Amino acid sequence: MNALAIFGGKPAFESALHVGRPNVGRRTPLFARLNEALDSRWLSNDGPFVREFEDKIARVAGVKHCVSMANATIALQIVTRALELTGEVIVPAFTFVATAHALEWQGVTPIFCDVDPLTHNIDPSQIEGLVTPRTTGILGVHIWGRPCDIEAVLAVANAHKLKVFFDASHAFGCRYRDRNIGSFGCAEIFSFHATKFINSAEGGAVTTDDDEIARRVRLMKNFGFAGYDDVISVGVNGKMSEISAAIGLTNLESAEEFIQVNRANFRTYARELHGIPGISMLAYNERNSPNYQYVVVEVDVARARINRDQMVRVLHAENVLARKYFYPGVHRMEPYRSRPRPQTAALPETEAVSSRVMVLPTGTSVTGDDIAKVCAVIRCAVSNSSQVAERLSATTQ
């Protein structure tokens, strides 16, 4: 690639190449399921596809209970309430904002913990210093599908008698040591949003081995109904529809294919980006059965001579819609940044990681040729870093 779009060249892609473009399973079985749902006139309220989807997710997670949800955000809110959490809950600042918002929405204060710069997950060594008399729980997050140090998190929680649950939105199908993600803590929450490698268009789920937690979650997601007209608790409408479940079931049937594509894309990126100064990819451990859902790249400005924000602008000019995750850290978003606390004011690793991370497109809509062109753009930007920086500076003045 001899010219970049920011210098007047033709963009690498005529149409945008997105991060999180949905994987789509086989249409014939999907349409058959959709027709069955339409013919039955059973579109919501724990229909047969929802129950089948829950059974299959529970089997993958290795647990007794799976409760499907309209989305993972409502699942986090319901679990927070089902666990009767109050006061403060410790959560990593490097996560999607919904993780913290779910706590805040339930009147629980998220206390932000710094992360391990190598894994991007919550740093267990920092948790204990955040525990106060108001702390009732810890919400861990498995960023990029790489499990956090569950054993260390549970050790801190046990020492202080805190409840633990996990946001496993990125980690469906992954493992921690010899157990599947979904089976740890009081409960774990999955996302099946359209951007996830297994999606139900929109959806989520709670998995747990605790009978009482499962009972409470089921009540709360359906207005508190314990029977046809027997309301025994406060609840909301958190139900997954039959249409979403049908999409989820169809995509589950292609799970191995999606992972194979993600793995192949990851390896192609690794090969094409190798040797570019200041550009490094976050690796996965095969022992954790990764789903390779994310291609995470760090930009080291000292070596690349171009910073992450500049690189993202270059890629966007080339119609590659790379994303800055999870910039600038939840603690720097509202309403949290307006009420700083001494114990969460300084999160240097979170801020450093969020300033250098970008996520590149992958999934079944991305080809090897696409990846080669994306990496050529990155290589060209680094090779011409001085001119790129000068040009970008000029366009913002």
C-alpha positions as CSV (number, residue, x, y, z in Angstrom):
1,M,0.0,0.0,0.0
2,N,1.7,3.1,-1.3
3,A,-0.7,5.8,-0.2
4,L,-3.1,6.4,2.7
5,A,-6.5,8.0,2.4
6,I,-5.4,10.8,4.7
7,F,-2.9,11.8,2.0
8,G,-5.5,11.7,-0.7
9,G,-5.2,8.1,-1.6
10,K,-8.1,5.8,-2.2
11,P,-9.4,4.1,1.1
12,A,-8.4,0.5,1.5
13,F,-12.0,-0.5,1.7
14,E,-14.9,0.8,-0.4
15,S,-17.4,0.0,2.4
16,A,-16.8,-0.1,6.2
17,L,-15.1,-3.0,7.9
18,H,-16.6,-3.2,11.4
19,V,-15.6,-4.5,14.7
20,G,-18.4,-6.7,16.1
21,R,-20.2,-7.4,12.8
22,P,-22.6,-10.2,13.7
23,N,-21.9,-13.8,12.9
24,V,-24.9,-15.4,11.2
25,G,-25.6,-19.1,11.4
26,R,-27.3,-21.3,8.7
27,R,-30.5,-19.7,7.5
28,T,-32.4,-22.8,6.6
29,P,-32.7,-24.1,10.2
30,L,-33.2,-20.6,11.4
31,F,-36.1,-19.9,9.1
32,A,-37.6,-23.3,10.1
33,R,-37.5,-22.3,13.7
34,L,-38.9,-18.9,13.0
35,N,-41.8,-20.4,11.1
36,E,-42.4,-22.8,13.9
37,A,-42.6,-20.0,16.4
38,L,-44.9,-18.0,14.2
39,D,-47.1,-20.9,13.5
40,S,-47.4,-21.7,17.2
41,R,-48.1,-18.1,18.1
42,W,-45.8,-18.6,21.1
43,L,-43.4,-15.7,20.9
44,S,-42.5,-15.0,24.5
45,N,-43.1,-16.2,28.1
46,D,-40.7,-19.2,28.3
47,G,-41.5,-20.9,25.0
48,P,-39.9,-24.2,23.8
49,F,-37.0,-22.5,22.1
50,V,-36.1,-20.4,25.2
51,R,-36.2,-23.6,27.3
52,E,-34.0,-25.5,24.8
53,F,-31.6,-22.6,24.6
54,E,-31.3,-22.5,28.4
55,D,-30.7,-26.2,28.5
56,K,-27.9,-26.0,26.0
57,I,-26.2,-23.0,27.6
58,A,-26.3,-24.7,31.0
59,R,-24.6,-27.8,29.5
60,V,-21.9,-25.6,27.9
61,A,-21.3,-23.8,31.2
62,G,-21.5,-27.1,33.2
63,V,-24.1,-25.9,35.7
64,K,-27.6,-26.9,36.8
65,H,-29.3,-23.6,36.0
66,C,-29.4,-21.2,33.1
67,V,-31.9,-18.3,33.1
68,S,-32.1,-16.6,29.7
69,M,-32.5,-12.8,29.7
70,A,-33.5,-10.0,27.3
71,N,-29.9,-8.8,27.5
72,A,-26.8,-9.1,29.8
73,T,-27.3,-5.6,31.4
74,I,-30.7,-6.6,32.8
75,A,-29.1,-9.9,33.9
76,L,-26.5,-8.1,35.8
77,Q,-29.1,-5.9,37.5
78,I,-31.3,-8.8,38.4
79,V,-28.3,-10.8,39.9
80,T,-27.3,-7.8,41.9
81,R,-30.7,-7.7,43.4
82,A,-31.0,-11.4,43.8
83,L,-27.8,-11.5,45.8
84,E,-29.2,-8.7,48.0
85,L,-26.1,-6.6,47.5
86,T,-26.0,-3.2,49.1
87,G,-23.5,-0.5,49.8
88,E,-20.4,-1.0,47.6
89,V,-19.3,-3.6,45.2
90,I,-15.7,-3.7,43.8
91,V,-15.5,-3.9,40.0
92,P,-12.7,-3.3,37.5
93,A,-12.6,0.1,35.8
94,F,-11.5,-1.4,32.5
95,T,-14.8,-2.9,31.3
96,F,-17.9,-1.9,29.3
97,V,-19.8,0.7,31.1
98,A,-22.9,-1.5,31.5
99,T,-21.0,-3.5,34.2
100,A,-20.9,-0.5,36.5
101,H,-24.2,0.9,35.4
102,A,-26.0,-2.3,36.4
103,L,-24.8,-1.8,40.0
104,E,-25.5,1.9,40.0
105,W,-29.0,1.2,38.7
106,Q,-29.7,-1.0,41.7
107,G,-28.5,1.6,44.1
108,V,-25.1,-0.1,44.7
109,T,-22.0,2.0,44.4
110,P,-19.3,0.6,42.1
111,I,-15.8,0.9,43.6
112,F,-13.3,0.8,40.8
113,C,-10.2,-1.4,40.9
114,D,-7.1,-1.2,38.8
115,V,-6.2,-3.9,36.4
116,D,-3.2,-6.1,35.6
117,P,-1.5,-4.4,32.6
118,L,-0.5,-7.8,31.1
119,T,-4.0,-9.4,31.2
120,H,-6.3,-6.3,31.3
121,N,-8.3,-8.1,34.0
122,I,-9.0,-7.0,37.6
123,D,-5.8,-7.0,39.7
124,P,-6.6,-9.2,42.8
125,S,-3.7,-7.6,44.7
126,Q,-5.5,-4.3,44.6
127,I,-8.9,-5.5,45.7
128,E,-8.2,-5.9,49.5
129,G,-7.2,-2.3,49.8
130,L,-10.7,-1.2,48.5
131,V,-12.7,-3.3,51.0
132,T,-14.6,-1.1,53.5
133,P,-17.4,-1.9,56.0
134,R,-19.8,-1.0,53.2
135,T,-18.4,-3.6,50.8
136,T,-20.8,-6.5,50.1
137,G,-19.4,-8.0,47.0
138,I,-17.0,-8.3,44.1
139,L,-18.0,-8.3,40.4
140,G,-15.2,-9.8,38.3
141,V,-15.0,-9.5,34.6
142,H,-13.4,-11.9,32.1
143,I,-12.1,-9.3,29.6
144,W,-11.6,-10.5,26.0
145,G,-12.8,-14.0,27.1
146,R,-9.6,-14.4,29.1
147,P,-10.7,-15.5,32.6
148,C,-9.6,-13.2,35.4
149,D,-7.7,-14.8,38.3
150,I,-10.8,-16.4,39.8
151,E,-9.0,-18.2,42.6
152,A,-7.4,-15.0,43.9
153,V,-10.6,-13.1,43.7
154,L,-12.5,-15.8,45.6
155,A,-9.7,-15.9,48.2
156,V,-10.2,-12.1,49.0
157,A,-13.9,-12.5,49.0
158,N,-13.8,-15.5,51.4
159,A,-11.5,-13.6,53.7
160,H,-14.0,-10.7,54.0
161,K,-17.2,-12.7,53.6
162,L,-18.1,-11.0,50.3
163,K,-20.4,-12.4,47.6
164,V,-18.8,-12.8,44.2
165,F,-20.3,-12.9,40.7
166,F,-18.8,-12.6,37.3
167,D,-19.5,-10.7,34.1
168,A,-18.6,-13.3,31.5
169,S,-20.0,-11.4,28.5
170,H,-16.9,-12.1,26.5
171,A,-16.2,-15.6,27.7
172,F,-18.9,-17.9,26.5
173,G,-17.4,-21.3,25.8
174,C,-14.1,-20.5,27.6
175,R,-12.5,-22.3,30.5
176,Y,-10.6,-21.5,33.7
177,R,-8.2,-24.4,34.6
178,D,-10.4,-27.5,34.4
179,R,-13.8,-25.9,34.6
180,N,-16.0,-24.0,32.2
181,I,-16.7,-20.3,32.6
182,G,-20.2,-20.0,33.9
183,S,-19.8,-22.2,36.9
184,F,-17.9,-19.9,39.3
185,G,-18.9,-17.6,42.1
186,C,-22.6,-17.2,43.0
187,A,-23.5,-16.7,39.4
188,E,-22.1,-15.6,36.0
189,I,-23.6,-13.5,33.3
190,F,-23.3,-14.1,29.6
191,S,-24.1,-11.7,26.7
192,F,-25.6,-12.8,23.5
193,H,-25.7,-9.4,22.0
194,A,-25.3,-9.2,18.2
195,T,-21.6,-8.3,18.6
196,K,-20.7,-11.5,20.5
197,F,-19.4,-14.5,18.6
198,I,-22.6,-16.4,19.6
199,N,-25.5,-14.1,19.4
200,S,-29.3,-14.2,19.8
201,A,-29.5,-10.8,18.1
202,E,-30.1,-9.4,21.6
203,G,-30.0,-11.5,24.7
204,G,-28.2,-12.6,27.8
205,A,-28.2,-15.4,30.5
206,V,-27.5,-16.1,34.1
207,T,-25.8,-19.4,35.0
208,T,-25.5,-20.8,38.5
209,D,-25.4,-24.0,40.5
210,D,-27.3,-22.3,43.4
211,D,-30.9,-23.4,43.4
212,E,-32.1,-20.4,45.5
213,I,-30.3,-17.8,43.3
214,A,-31.8,-19.4,40.2
215,R,-35.3,-19.3,41.8
216,R,-34.9,-15.6,42.7
217,V,-33.6,-14.7,39.2
218,R,-36.5,-16.5,37.5
219,L,-39.0,-14.6,39.6
220,M,-37.4,-11.2,39.1
221,K,-37.1,-11.5,35.3
222,N,-40.9,-12.2,35.0
223,F,-42.5,-9.5,37.2
224,G,-42.2,-11.7,40.3
225,F,-44.8,-14.2,39.0
226,A,-44.5,-17.6,40.8
227,G,-47.5,-19.0,38.9
228,Y,-50.3,-18.0,36.5
229,D,-51.5,-15.1,38.7
230,D,-49.4,-15.4,41.8
231,V,-47.0,-12.5,42.2
232,I,-44.7,-13.0,45.2
233,S,-42.0,-10.5,44.7
234,V,-41.0,-7.3,42.9
235,G,-39.8,-8.0,39.4
236,V,-39.2,-6.6,35.9
237,N,-39.6,-7.8,32.3
238,G,-36.2,-9.4,31.6
239,K,-37.5,-12.3,29.4
240,M,-35.8,-13.5,26.2
241,S,-38.2,-13.8,23.2
242,E,-38.7,-17.0,21.2
243,I,-37.3,-15.2,18.1
244,S,-34.0,-14.4,20.0
245,A,-33.8,-18.0,21.3
246,A,-34.3,-19.4,17.8
247,I,-31.4,-17.2,16.5
248,G,-29.3,-18.3,19.5
249,L,-30.0,-22.0,19.0
250,T,-29.1,-21.7,15.3
251,N,-25.8,-19.9,16.0
252,L,-24.9,-22.4,18.7
253,E,-25.0,-25.0,16.0
254,S,-22.2,-23.1,14.2
255,A,-20.2,-22.3,17.3
256,E,-17.2,-24.5,16.3
257,E,-17.2,-23.0,12.9
258,F,-17.2,-19.4,14.3
259,I,-14.3,-20.3,16.6
260,Q,-12.3,-21.8,13.8
261,V,-12.8,-18.6,11.7
262,N,-11.9,-16.4,14.7
263,R,-8.8,-18.5,15.4
264,A,-7.7,-18.4,11.7
265,N,-8.3,-14.6,11.6
266,F,-6.2,-14.2,14.8
267,R,-3.3,-16.2,13.4
268,T,-3.4,-14.2,10.1
269,Y,-3.3,-10.9,12.1
270,A,-0.4,-12.2,14.1
271,R,1.5,-13.1,11.0
272,E,0.8,-9.9,9.2
273,L,1.5,-7.6,12.2
274,H,4.7,-9.4,13.2
275,G,7.7,-7.1,13.1
276,I,5.8,-3.8,12.9
277,P,7.5,-1.6,15.5
278,G,5.3,-0.7,18.5
279,I,2.4,-3.0,17.5
280,S,1.7,-6.0,19.6
281,M,-1.2,-8.4,19.9
282,L,-2.7,-9.7,23.1
283,A,-2.2,-13.5,23.2
284,Y,-4.6,-16.2,24.2
285,N,-3.9,-19.4,26.2
286,E,-5.2,-22.5,24.5
287,R,-5.7,-24.1,27.9
288,N,-8.5,-21.7,28.4
289,S,-10.4,-22.8,25.3
290,P,-10.5,-19.2,23.9
291,N,-13.2,-18.2,21.5
292,Y,-10.9,-15.7,19.8
293,Q,-13.7,-13.2,19.7
294,Y,-11.5,-10.2,19.9
295,V,-8.3,-9.2,18.1
296,V,-6.7,-6.8,20.7
297,V,-3.8,-4.7,19.6
298,E,-1.6,-2.4,21.8
299,V,0.1,0.6,20.2
300,D,3.4,1.6,22.0
301,V,3.8,5.2,20.9
302,A,7.5,5.2,21.9
303,R,8.3,2.6,19.3
304,A,5.6,3.1,16.7
305,R,6.0,6.9,16.8
306,I,2.3,7.2,16.4
307,N,-0.2,6.9,19.2
308,R,-3.3,4.7,19.4
309,D,-5.7,7.6,18.7
310,Q,-3.8,8.6,15.6
311,M,-3.8,4.9,14.4
312,V,-7.5,4.7,14.9
313,R,-8.1,7.8,12.9
314,V,-5.9,6.4,10.1
315,L,-7.9,3.2,10.1
316,H,-11.2,5.0,10.1
317,A,-10.0,7.0,7.1
318,E,-9.4,3.7,5.3
319,N,-13.0,2.5,6.2
320,V,-11.7,0.2,8.9
321,L,-13.8,0.9,12.0
322,A,-11.4,-0.1,14.7
323,R,-12.5,0.6,18.2
324,K,-10.9,2.1,21.3
325,Y,-11.8,-0.3,24.2
326,F,-12.7,0.6,27.0
327,Y,-11.6,4.2,26.7
328,P,-11.3,6.2,28.9
329,G,-12.1,3.7,31.7
330,V,-15.5,3.7,33.4
331,H,-14.2,5.7,36.3
332,R,-13.7,8.6,33.8
333,M,-17.3,8.4,32.7
334,E,-20.4,9.9,34.2
335,P,-21.8,9.8,36.8
336,Y,-18.6,8.3,38.3
337,R,-16.0,11.0,37.3
338,S,-18.1,13.7,39.0
339,R,-17.8,12.0,42.4
340,P,-14.2,10.8,42.8
341,R,-13.2,8.9,45.9
342,P,-9.7,8.6,47.3
343,Q,-9.6,4.9,46.9
344,T,-10.5,5.0,43.1
345,A,-9.0,8.3,42.0
346,A,-5.7,6.9,40.8
347,L,-5.9,3.9,38.4
348,P,-2.7,4.2,36.5
349,E,-2.8,0.8,34.8
350,T,-6.4,1.2,33.7
351,E,-5.6,4.6,32.1
352,A,-2.4,3.3,30.5
353,V,-4.1,0.3,29.0
354,S,-7.2,2.3,27.8
355,S,-4.8,4.7,26.1
356,R,-3.0,2.1,24.0
357,V,-5.6,-0.6,23.2
358,M,-7.6,-0.9,20.0
359,V,-9.7,-3.8,18.7
360,L,-9.6,-4.8,15.0
361,P,-12.4,-6.4,12.9
362,T,-12.8,-10.2,13.0
363,G,-15.5,-12.8,12.6
364,T,-17.1,-14.5,9.7
365,S,-17.6,-11.3,7.7
366,V,-13.8,-10.8,7.6
367,T,-11.5,-12.5,5.1
368,G,-7.8,-13.2,5.0
369,D,-7.5,-10.6,2.2
370,D,-9.3,-8.1,4.4
371,I,-6.9,-8.7,7.2
372,A,-3.9,-8.3,5.0
373,K,-5.1,-4.9,3.8
374,V,-5.9,-3.8,7.4
375,C,-2.3,-4.8,8.5
376,A,-0.9,-3.1,5.4
377,V,-2.5,0.2,6.5
378,I,-1.1,-0.2,10.0
379,R,2.4,-1.0,8.6
380,C,2.2,2.0,6.3
381,A,1.1,4.3,9.1
382,V,4.0,3.2,11.3
383,S,6.5,3.5,8.4
384,N,5.3,7.0,7.7
385,S,4.6,8.0,11.3
386,S,6.0,11.5,11.1
387,Q,4.1,12.5,8.0
388,V,0.9,10.8,9.4
389,A,1.1,12.7,12.7
390,E,1.7,16.0,10.8
391,R,-1.2,15.4,8.4
392,L,-3.6,14.4,11.2
393,S,-2.5,17.5,13.3
394,A,-3.2,19.7,10.3
395,T,-6.7,18.3,9.7
396,T,-7.7,19.1,13.3
397,Q,-6.6,22.7,13.3
